[in-house]
Amino acid sequence: MKPSLPAMLLLSAASAIASAPAQAPAPVKVTGVVQPVPGPTICLQGETHRLGCTNVYLKSNVVDLDALVGQNVEVTGFDVGLTCNVVNVTSAAPPIPFLEWCGTPQLGCTVKFKVCPGGLGFAWLFLADAPGYLPINPVTGTVLLFFVPPPILVGSGPVGAGCLEVVVPIPFDGNLIGQEFHLQGARMDIGPVGPLQLTNAACLTITPFLPPCGPINC
């Protein structure tokens, strides 16, 4: 029987809340594409950047965030935000798992998502209709970037040398126009079992059909 990612995440989150010491802030690890913040925000914590498709803002005195703009990276640091989630970044590195997509988010078109890299393991793709922020592991600091519960499982399966690929046709449903969807992938090594690793987030807004549909050759 295949593991259920929503169940795993919620159980992990409950464990994190129960076991994390209240007096000592735990480091967090978040993956995403670094974007500049053009001006002051309501956070007022000295944030200068953010991660695309998330509510995560960044600041740092030790990492040159400007040099990382446009790159998908895994940042590690401490959440120092008061009214927002502002990560004071202590280090940044290329992400281990990452999510990419291609296609056209229009009615009647198709979008393909890829959770990479491969390696002997199991991978998932899930979505929600709003961004969020939930640390789910007090040891690794892994953060779920959705509003939960629960995220919706879109696809899952074992991975080997390749990536998990999920093809999603968008139905001709006018109620979907203007809807924004947030997606995030995850993977876990098996044999031996490794920690759950989360990808960057992606966000798509559904638009009316305007042919032609783009290719899904990523």
Number of C-alpha atoms within 10 A of each C-alpha: 3 8 11 11 22 17 13 13 21 17 12 17 20 14 14 18 15 11 12 14 11 9 6 7 12 18 19 22 24 25 29 25 19 23 21 18 14 8 8 11 13 7 14 12 20 15 22 19 23 23 25 20 20 21 16 22 27 27 22 17 9 10 15 13 19 12 9 17 16 14 13 22 23 22 24 21 21 19 21 15 18 10 10 17 21 25 26 25 23 15 15 19 12 12 17 14 21 25 24 17 17 16 19 25 22 25 21 16 22 19 21 19 24 21 27 22 19 18 16 17 19 22 28 26 26 19 23 21 16 18 20 17 17 18 22 23 24 21 13 16 19 23 21 28 28 23 16 18 11 15 23 15 16 14 18 22 16 19 23 12 11 14 21 25 21 18 16 15 16 16 12 14 10 12 8 16 16 13 11 14 16 22 26 24 29 23 30 20 18 14 7 8 11 11 13 19 21 28 29 27 25 20 17 16 14 18 16 16 16 11 11 8 16 14 13 15 9 11
